Amino acid sequence: LESATSDAWLRGLAAGQAEGLAKGHAAGLSEGREAERAALLAKLLASGMSEEQARRLLD
């Protein structure tokens, strides 16, 4: 019984860690996309494009 409880606890711990990693990865990807979008917007504005045109292009 003790071994089964320990195994179940370890499986639960591993599942929790995997879920946390997946959520962290998704958040990181989202932040990365936002940073990339901001950098592209800055480049377009620096090239002389209006903000409205640049935002329309990125959407």
KOLVO-193636 format. One line per 3 residues: number of its first residue (from 0); their letters; for each residue x, y, z of C-alpha. Coordinates in steps of 0.02 Angstrom, whole numbers, padded with zeros to 5 digits, always signed. Layout:
NUM = A = X/Y/Z | ...
REM end
This chain:
0 = LES = +00000/+00000/+00000 | +00141/+00120/+00044 | +00227/+00088/-00123
3 = ATS = +00066/+00116/-00220 | +00034/+00279/-00127 | +00212/+00335/-00160
6 = DAW = +00196/+00291/-00345 | +00032/+00385/-00359 | +00108/+00536/-00271
9 = LRG = +00257/+00535/-00391 | +00142/+00521/-00543 | +00040/+00668/-00478
12 = LAA = +00197/+00769/-00449 | +00261/+00732/-00625 | +00092/+00778/-00701
15 = GQA = +00090/+00941/-00604 | +00265/+00984/-00662 | +00223/+00944/-00843
18 = EGL = +00068/+01054/-00834 | +00167/+01196/-00758 | +00301/+01182/-00892
21 = AKG = +00170/+01181/-01030 | +00086/+01337/-00960 | +00253/+01424/-00941
24 = HAA = +00302/+01380/-01118 | +00137/+01446/-01187 | +00158/+01609/-01090
27 = GLS = +00336/+01626/-01153 | +00280/+01600/-01333 | +00145/+01730/-01313
30 = EGR = +00268/+01856/-01239 | +00390/+01817/-01379 | +00259/+01850/-01512
33 = EAE = +00213/+02015/-01431 | +00395/+02069/-01422 | +00421/+02020/-01604
36 = RAA = +00266/+02116/-01655 | +00325/+02271/-01560 | +00496/+02260/-01643
39 = LLA = +00418/+02246/-01816 | +00303/+02393/-01779 | +00453/+02498/-01726
42 = KLL = +00546/+02453/-01887 | +00397/+02497/-01995 | +00373/+02663/-01907
45 = ASG = +00559/+02701/-01924 | +00547/+02669/-02111 | +00418/+02808/-02124
48 = MSE = +00258/+02707/-02126 | +00113/+02780/-02029 | +00062/+02691/-01869
51 = EQA = -00109/+02652/-01943 | -00032/+02572/-02098 | +00093/+02474/-01994
54 = RRL = -00039/+02408/-01874 | -00152/+02359/-02019 | -00007/+02266/-02100
57 = LD = +00032/+02172/-01939 | -00149/+02123/-01904
REM end
